[in-house]
Amino acid sequence: MVLAQSAAADIIGSVGTKFKFMGPNDKIVVEVFLDEDLPGVACYLSRAKTGGISGAVGVAEDTSDADIECTQIGPITLPEDIRSGKRNGEEVFKKRTSLLFKTLQVVRFYDAPRNVLVYLTYSDRIIEGSPKNSVTVVAIAPWQTPTPAPTAPQSAK
């Protein structure tokens, strides 16, 4: 399996979930990233982010709670190695969720009989994995670029 360079995510927003006297509050962060190999797909992740002093300095371990939803935002052209299943299980996003041992990952599969892309997010640790995971499906549909609305002719004065 060939690993692609993981995509970067943009933060859409966050909500506080637990007040901390020192440092930032615990929160849920919503991020979006594009599948770099299939730019017609955008994936939205919601994940837990630990606050407090340890969170502020980057040594806190975030919980494994995460959810994902992906959608088609443009035309999708599948390269042959994705269409053939050779790149099933390819990592398309990865984010460290602790100082050393834990990451949140998103991998992509192609389900050819149903012509859909399947994105799975899960958390892993070097010593033990996490059963917490989430999956979303993007049905590949023909994409039409909207035609611009006609403009009214200008009247001469």
ABEGO torsion letter per residue (X at the ends): XBBBBBBBBBBAEBBBABBBABEBBBBBBBBBBBBAABAABBBBBBBBBBBEAAAAAGABBBBABBBBBBBBABBBBBBAAAAAGAABGBBABBBBABAAABBBBBBBBBBAAAGBBBBBBBBBBAABBBABBBBBBBBBBBBBBBBBBBBBBBBBX
